[in-house]
Amino acid sequence: MFHRDITAMVFCSQLDALITASEELSIRVWGPDWDLRMAFVGHNGVVSSLFFCPAASMLLSASQDCTIQCWSLTDGDVVECVHVEQEAPPLCIRGNKKGDTFFSFSRQGVDVWSVRSLYTLHCALRGAPLRQILTSPVPAPYPKRVLCLSGDSDITLVAAETGAVLTSFRAQQRLLCADYCLQRETLLALTHTGTVLQASTLTNPISVMQEWQGRGQGVWRRKDHVTEKDAQTLPPPGPAQCLVLYSCVSETQEAVEEWRSMQQRRGSSHRKTANLDDDENK
């Protein structure tokens, strides 16, 4: 199992794994039955110390090649490599439970390090790849919202500041696109058959309130701003392929108060029975 002497070792209770480093210059992660889960190769010198941070699922290794390397046990690859002074290779490395600060010491002294990340995970959306991201364009005092369309039919509404998932929706048909009106807490989604779904984002999951089926797929009419000749020669329009929601607020303070009142009714669902053939509802 080990052809060379072990130079460093640490136990990871979070993964129920033992992590070892040997004179072969490799780092290995072992399971409970001594099954090899993964191996890291990257140091040019003997690894003298290992430290695992549970909060960040991150492994730190200090080596006689005067480097400290950070390894991701999730991706199985090196994340970062830091070079120290050539005259002072690190002998040991330790850190706090949060994983934002650690220290190493050598024959010449102690070095304290801080971990800085250019990108951090803000919100994890389960399922298929993301196809559309929309941010609410309204200013304060409205909160910032992000509407995400992923896979064929999944919609998620996220709080932009915190990354918290506020509500979600899974349609029964494939969705082409969606849009969101924060002032009305209303979602519009367009299916591949040309049906427009109007839903309320005050509930979790999102509640469908109305459906417009086959809108714009009939014969051309005068109100479509086409001449009679064009109406006779042009083919009937097919299913809609995109959707854009325009909103305009004239009385800002009144609209904010109405929105705050709607938040008090969050969680209730009332399906509207408006006549969808009325011109006002088209």
Sine and cosine of phi, psi and omega as CSV:
sin_phi,cos_phi,sin_psi,cos_psi,sin_omega,cos_omega
0.00,0.00,-0.73,0.68,0.04,-1.00
-0.88,-0.47,0.88,-0.47,0.01,-1.00
-1.00,0.00,-0.29,0.96,0.04,-1.00
-0.78,-0.63,0.23,-0.97,0.00,-1.00
-0.91,0.42,0.58,-0.82,0.09,-1.00
-0.98,0.19,0.76,-0.65,-0.04,-1.00
-0.96,-0.27,-0.34,0.94,0.02,-1.00
-0.39,-0.92,0.45,-0.89,-0.04,-1.00
-0.37,-0.93,0.60,-0.80,0.06,-1.00
-0.50,-0.86,0.60,-0.80,0.01,-1.00
-0.98,-0.21,0.72,-0.69,0.01,-1.00
-0.94,-0.33,0.98,-0.19,0.00,-1.00
-0.94,0.35,-0.46,0.89,-0.01,-1.00
-0.90,0.44,-0.62,0.79,0.00,-1.00
-0.97,-0.23,0.01,1.00,-0.07,-1.00
0.78,0.62,0.81,0.59,-0.08,-1.00
-0.65,-0.76,0.50,-0.87,0.10,-1.00
-0.95,-0.30,0.78,-0.63,-0.04,-1.00
-0.93,-0.36,0.80,-0.60,-0.05,-1.00
-0.79,-0.61,0.45,-0.90,0.14,-0.99
-0.78,-0.62,0.61,-0.79,-0.06,-1.00
-0.75,-0.66,0.05,-1.00,0.02,-1.00
-0.93,0.35,-0.11,0.99,0.10,-0.99
-0.97,0.24,-0.01,1.00,0.02,-1.00
0.94,0.35,0.39,0.92,0.03,-1.00
-0.89,-0.46,0.42,-0.91,0.08,-1.00
-0.89,-0.45,0.77,-0.64,-0.08,-1.00
-0.80,-0.60,0.59,-0.81,0.01,-1.00
-0.93,-0.37,0.85,-0.53,-0.09,-1.00
-0.92,-0.39,0.59,-0.80,0.07,-1.00
-1.00,0.07,-0.03,-1.00,-0.04,-1.00
-0.87,0.49,-0.52,0.85,-0.01,-1.00
-0.99,-0.16,0.40,0.91,-0.03,-1.00
0.87,0.50,0.54,0.84,0.13,-0.99
-1.00,0.05,0.74,-0.67,-0.05,-1.00
-0.97,0.24,0.91,-0.42,-0.02,-1.00
-1.00,0.07,-0.70,0.72,0.02,-1.00
-0.32,-0.95,0.29,-0.96,0.02,-1.00
-0.67,-0.74,0.63,-0.78,0.03,-1.00
-0.91,-0.41,0.74,-0.68,0.07,-1.00
-0.76,-0.65,0.79,-0.61,-0.02,-1.00
-0.05,-1.00,-0.34,0.94,0.03,-1.00
-0.99,0.11,0.54,-0.84,0.07,-1.00
-0.97,-0.22,0.06,1.00,0.03,-1.00
-0.66,-0.75,0.15,-0.99,-0.03,-1.00
-0.90,0.44,0.70,-0.71,0.06,-1.00
-0.99,0.16,0.87,-0.50,-0.08,-1.00
-1.00,-0.09,-0.33,0.95,-0.06,-1.00
-0.37,-0.93,0.53,-0.85,0.05,-1.00
-0.77,-0.64,0.57,-0.82,0.07,-1.00
-0.60,-0.80,0.77,-0.64,0.02,-1.00
-0.93,-0.37,0.75,-0.67,0.03,-1.00
-0.96,-0.28,0.94,-0.35,-0.03,-1.00
-0.90,0.44,-0.59,0.81,-0.08,-1.00
-0.88,0.47,-0.62,0.78,-0.04,-1.00
-0.97,-0.23,0.01,1.00,-0.09,-1.00
0.74,0.67,0.78,0.63,-0.15,-0.99
-0.79,-0.61,0.68,-0.74,0.03,-1.00
-0.94,-0.35,0.78,-0.62,0.04,-1.00
-0.94,-0.34,0.67,-0.74,0.02,-1.00
-0.76,-0.65,0.72,-0.70,0.05,-1.00
-0.94,-0.34,0.72,-0.70,-0.12,-0.99
-0.77,-0.64,0.36,-0.93,0.06,-1.00
-0.95,0.31,-0.10,0.99,0.10,-1.00
-0.99,0.12,0.23,0.97,0.05,-1.00
0.91,0.42,0.59,0.80,0.08,-1.00
-0.75,-0.66,0.47,-0.88,0.18,-0.98
-0.87,-0.50,0.84,-0.55,-0.06,-1.00
-0.89,-0.45,0.57,-0.82,0.02,-1.00
-0.94,-0.34,0.79,-0.62,-0.07,-1.00
-0.87,-0.49,0.62,-0.79,0.07,-1.00
-0.99,-0.14,0.88,-0.48,0.04,-1.00
-0.97,0.22,-0.20,0.98,0.05,-1.00
-0.99,0.13,-0.73,0.69,-0.03,-1.00
-1.00,-0.03,-0.29,0.96,-0.01,-1.00
0.94,0.33,0.57,0.82,-0.05,-1.00
-0.54,-0.84,0.25,-0.97,0.01,-1.00
-0.97,0.25,0.65,-0.76,0.01,-1.00
-0.99,-0.15,-0.68,0.73,-0.05,-1.00
-0.40,-0.92,0.50,-0.87,0.05,-1.00
-0.77,-0.63,0.80,-0.59,-0.03,-1.00
-0.90,-0.43,0.76,-0.65,0.02,-1.00
-0.99,-0.11,0.72,-0.70,0.05,-1.00
-0.96,-0.29,0.01,-1.00,-0.03,-1.00
-0.89,0.45,0.65,-0.76,-0.06,-1.00
-0.89,0.45,-0.50,0.87,-0.05,-1.00
-0.99,0.15,-0.13,0.99,-0.10,-0.99
-0.69,-0.73,0.96,0.29,0.07,-1.00
-0.90,0.43,0.65,-0.76,-0.04,-1.00
-0.93,0.38,0.69,-0.72,0.01,-1.00
-0.99,-0.13,-0.49,0.87,-0.04,-1.00
-0.46,-0.89,0.50,-0.87,0.01,-1.00
-0.68,-0.73,0.70,-0.71,0.02,-1.00
-0.59,-0.81,0.21,-0.98,-0.02,-1.00
-0.35,-0.94,-0.01,-1.00,0.02,-1.00
-1.00,-0.02,0.11,-0.99,-0.07,-1.00
-0.95,0.30,-0.46,0.89,-0.01,-1.00
-0.94,0.34,-0.47,0.88,0.01,-1.00
1.00,0.09,0.16,0.99,0.00,-1.00
-0.99,-0.13,-0.23,0.97,0.00,-1.00
-0.62,-0.78,0.66,-0.75,0.10,-0.99
-0.53,-0.85,0.22,-0.98,-0.02,-1.00
-0.70,-0.71,0.43,-0.90,0.09,-1.00
-0.71,-0.70,0.53,-0.85,0.05,-1.00
-0.77,-0.64,0.49,-0.87,0.01,-1.00
-0.75,-0.66,-0.18,-0.98,0.02,-1.00
-0.95,0.33,-0.25,0.97,-0.05,-1.00
-0.97,-0.25,-0.15,0.99,0.02,-1.00
0.43,-0.90,-0.21,-0.98,-0.04,-1.00
-0.89,-0.45,0.72,-0.69,0.06,-1.00
-0.92,-0.40,0.73,-0.68,0.05,-1.00
-0.96,-0.29,0.75,-0.66,-0.09,-1.00
-0.87,-0.50,0.49,-0.87,0.12,-0.99
-0.84,-0.55,0.62,-0.78,-0.03,-1.00
-1.00,-0.04,0.80,-0.60,0.04,-1.00
-0.85,-0.53,0.72,-0.69,-0.02,-1.00
-0.89,-0.46,0.77,-0.63,0.07,-1.00
-0.95,0.32,-0.63,0.78,0.03,-1.00
-0.79,-0.61,0.68,-0.73,0.08,-1.00
-0.78,-0.62,0.46,-0.89,-0.01,-1.00
-0.92,0.39,0.86,-0.51,-0.03,-1.00
-0.99,-0.12,-0.66,0.75,0.00,-1.00
-0.39,-0.92,0.75,-0.67,0.01,-1.00
-0.98,-0.20,0.88,-0.48,0.04,-1.00
-0.97,-0.24,0.87,-0.50,-0.03,-1.00
-0.98,0.20,0.50,-0.86,0.12,-0.99
0.95,-0.32,-0.55,-0.84,-0.14,-0.99
-0.97,0.25,0.19,-0.98,-0.01,-1.00
-0.87,0.48,0.45,-0.89,-0.02,-1.00
-0.97,0.24,0.73,-0.68,-0.03,-1.00
-0.92,-0.38,-0.38,0.92,-0.05,-1.00
-0.45,-0.89,0.68,-0.74,0.09,-1.00
-0.77,-0.64,0.80,-0.60,0.04,-1.00
-0.79,-0.61,0.70,-0.71,0.07,-1.00
-0.95,-0.32,0.60,-0.80,0.00,-1.00
-0.94,0.34,0.81,-0.59,-0.09,-1.00
-1.00,0.09,0.04,1.00,-0.09,-1.00
-0.98,0.19,0.59,-0.81,-0.02,-1.00
-0.99,0.14,0.03,-1.00,0.09,-1.00
-0.88,0.47,0.49,-0.87,0.22,0.98
-1.00,0.07,0.13,0.99,0.07,-1.00
-0.92,0.39,0.59,-0.81,0.07,-1.00
-0.97,0.23,0.32,-0.95,0.04,-1.00
-1.00,0.06,0.74,-0.67,0.01,-1.00
-0.82,-0.58,0.48,-0.88,0.06,-1.00
-0.79,-0.61,0.82,-0.57,0.03,-1.00
-0.98,-0.19,0.81,-0.59,-0.07,-1.00
-0.86,-0.51,0.77,-0.63,0.09,-1.00
-0.93,-0.37,0.86,-0.51,-0.05,-1.00
-0.77,-0.64,0.48,-0.88,0.00,-1.00
0.89,0.46,-0.52,-0.86,0.00,-1.00
-1.00,0.06,-0.51,0.86,-0.19,-0.98
-0.50,-0.87,0.29,0.96,-0.07,-1.00
-0.97,-0.23,0.77,-0.64,0.05,-1.00
-0.83,-0.56,0.71,-0.71,0.01,-1.00
-0.74,-0.67,0.72,-0.69,0.07,-1.00
-0.97,-0.26,0.83,-0.56,-0.14,-0.99
-0.84,-0.54,0.61,-0.79,0.14,-0.99
-0.97,0.23,0.87,-0.50,-0.12,-0.99
-0.90,0.44,-0.60,0.80,-0.07,-1.00
-0.94,0.33,-0.64,0.77,-0.12,-0.99
-0.96,-0.27,-0.36,0.93,-0.08,-1.00
0.99,0.15,0.13,0.99,-0.01,-1.00
-0.96,0.26,0.66,-0.75,0.06,-1.00
-0.98,0.18,0.88,-0.48,-0.06,-1.00
-1.00,0.07,-0.70,0.71,0.02,-1.00
-0.28,-0.96,0.23,-0.97,-0.04,-1.00
-0.53,-0.85,0.17,-0.98,-0.07,-1.00
-0.42,-0.91,0.66,-0.75,0.10,-1.00
-0.83,-0.56,0.91,-0.41,-0.03,-1.00
-0.99,0.17,0.35,-0.94,0.03,-1.00
-1.00,0.06,-0.17,0.99,0.05,-1.00
-0.85,-0.52,0.26,-0.97,0.05,-1.00
-0.95,0.32,0.75,-0.67,-0.01,-1.00
-0.99,-0.12,0.66,-0.75,0.07,-1.00
-1.00,0.01,-0.68,0.74,-0.01,-1.00
-0.27,-0.96,0.12,-0.99,-0.02,-1.00
-0.48,-0.88,0.29,-0.96,0.08,-1.00
-0.53,-0.85,0.28,-0.96,-0.17,-0.98
-0.62,-0.79,0.74,-0.67,0.08,-1.00
-0.94,-0.33,0.95,-0.32,-0.06,-1.00
-0.93,0.37,-0.64,0.77,-0.06,-1.00
-0.87,0.49,-0.54,0.84,-0.01,-1.00
-0.97,-0.22,-0.03,1.00,-0.08,-1.00
0.77,0.64,0.75,0.67,-0.09,-1.00
-0.84,-0.54,0.68,-0.74,0.04,-1.00
-0.92,-0.39,0.70,-0.72,0.15,-0.99
-0.88,-0.47,0.74,-0.67,0.00,-1.00
-0.72,-0.70,0.63,-0.78,-0.02,-1.00
-0.94,-0.35,0.82,-0.57,0.01,-1.00
-1.00,0.03,0.17,-0.99,-0.03,-1.00
-0.95,0.32,-0.25,0.97,0.05,-1.00
-1.00,-0.04,0.03,1.00,0.01,-1.00
1.00,-0.02,0.14,0.99,0.03,-1.00
-0.99,0.11,0.73,-0.69,0.04,-1.00
-0.98,-0.19,0.82,-0.58,0.03,-1.00
-0.98,-0.21,0.76,-0.65,0.12,-0.99
-0.94,-0.34,0.81,-0.58,-0.10,-0.99
-0.68,-0.73,0.36,-0.93,0.02,-1.00
-0.99,-0.16,0.75,-0.66,0.04,-1.00
-1.00,-0.08,0.18,0.98,0.05,-1.00
-0.98,0.18,-0.23,0.97,-0.02,-1.00
-0.94,-0.35,0.32,-0.95,0.08,-1.00
-0.71,-0.70,0.94,-0.34,0.10,1.00
-0.96,0.28,0.18,-0.98,0.00,-1.00
-0.88,0.48,0.67,-0.74,-0.06,-1.00
-0.98,-0.21,0.80,-0.60,0.08,-1.00
-0.96,0.27,0.79,-0.61,-0.03,-1.00
-0.98,-0.22,-0.67,0.74,-0.06,-1.00
-0.55,-0.83,0.33,-0.94,0.06,-1.00
-0.69,-0.72,0.72,-0.70,0.12,-0.99
-0.94,-0.35,0.93,-0.37,-0.06,-1.00
-0.98,-0.22,0.74,-0.67,0.10,-1.00
0.91,0.42,0.42,0.91,-0.01,-1.00
-0.92,0.39,0.73,-0.68,0.04,-1.00
0.98,0.18,0.16,0.99,-0.05,-1.00
-0.96,-0.26,0.04,1.00,0.03,-1.00
-0.99,0.12,-0.21,-0.98,0.00,-1.00
-0.95,0.31,0.39,-0.92,0.02,-1.00
-0.92,0.38,0.62,-0.79,0.03,-1.00
-0.82,-0.57,0.21,-0.98,-0.04,-1.00
-0.88,0.47,-0.57,0.82,-0.01,-1.00
-0.94,0.35,-0.20,0.98,0.08,-1.00
-0.99,0.13,0.09,1.00,0.07,-1.00
0.89,0.46,0.71,0.70,0.13,-0.99
-0.81,-0.58,0.48,-0.88,0.01,-1.00
-0.97,0.23,0.26,-0.96,0.00,-1.00
-0.89,0.46,-0.58,0.81,0.02,-1.00
-0.91,0.42,-0.72,0.70,0.02,-1.00
-0.90,0.43,-0.59,0.81,-0.01,-1.00
-0.90,0.44,-0.47,0.88,0.00,-1.00
-0.99,0.11,-0.47,0.88,-0.08,-1.00
-0.99,-0.15,-0.51,0.86,-0.03,-1.00
-0.95,0.31,0.65,-0.76,0.08,-1.00
-0.94,0.35,0.46,-0.89,0.03,-1.00
-0.87,0.50,0.62,-0.79,0.03,-1.00
-0.90,0.43,0.60,-0.80,0.02,-1.00
-1.00,0.05,-0.15,-0.99,0.00,-1.00
-0.87,0.50,0.56,-0.83,0.03,-1.00
-0.89,0.46,0.55,-0.83,-0.03,-1.00
-0.91,-0.40,-0.23,0.97,0.01,-1.00
-0.51,-0.86,0.27,-0.96,-0.05,-1.00
-0.57,-0.82,0.73,-0.68,0.05,-1.00
-0.73,-0.68,0.73,-0.69,-0.02,-1.00
-0.96,-0.28,0.84,-0.54,0.06,-1.00
-0.96,-0.27,0.73,-0.68,0.03,-1.00
-0.74,-0.67,0.59,-0.81,0.01,-1.00
-0.66,-0.76,0.79,-0.61,-0.01,-1.00
-0.92,-0.39,0.89,-0.45,-0.01,-1.00
-1.00,0.00,-0.66,0.75,0.01,-1.00
-0.95,-0.30,1.00,-0.08,-0.12,-0.99
-0.90,0.44,-0.75,0.66,-0.05,-1.00
-0.90,0.44,-0.67,0.74,0.02,-1.00
-0.90,0.43,-0.62,0.78,0.00,-1.00
-0.92,0.38,-0.61,0.79,0.03,-1.00
-0.91,0.41,-0.68,0.73,0.02,-1.00
-0.90,0.44,-0.62,0.78,0.04,-1.00
-0.91,0.41,-0.64,0.77,0.02,-1.00
-0.90,0.43,-0.67,0.75,0.03,-1.00
-0.90,0.44,-0.58,0.82,0.06,-1.00
-0.92,0.40,-0.58,0.82,0.03,-1.00
-0.91,0.41,-0.53,0.85,0.00,-1.00
-0.90,0.43,-0.46,0.89,0.03,-1.00
-0.94,0.33,-0.36,0.93,0.02,-1.00
-0.99,-0.14,0.20,0.98,-0.02,-1.00
-0.87,0.49,0.75,-0.66,-0.02,-1.00
0.95,-0.32,-0.32,0.95,0.02,-1.00
-1.00,0.02,0.47,-0.88,-0.02,-1.00
-0.68,-0.74,0.85,-0.53,0.02,-1.00
-0.73,-0.69,0.91,-0.41,-0.01,-1.00
-0.98,0.21,0.79,-0.62,-0.02,-1.00
-0.98,0.18,0.48,-0.88,0.01,-1.00
-0.85,-0.52,0.57,0.82,-0.01,-1.00
-0.91,0.41,0.49,-0.87,0.03,-1.00
-0.95,0.32,0.91,-0.42,-0.08,-1.00
-0.96,0.27,-0.21,0.98,0.00,-1.00
-1.00,0.04,-0.13,0.99,0.06,-1.00
-0.91,0.42,0.62,-0.79,0.01,-1.00
-0.86,0.50,-0.54,0.84,-0.03,-1.00
-0.93,0.38,-0.39,0.92,-0.07,-1.00
-0.98,-0.20,0.14,0.99,0.01,-1.00
-1.00,0.03,0.00,0.00,0.00,0.00
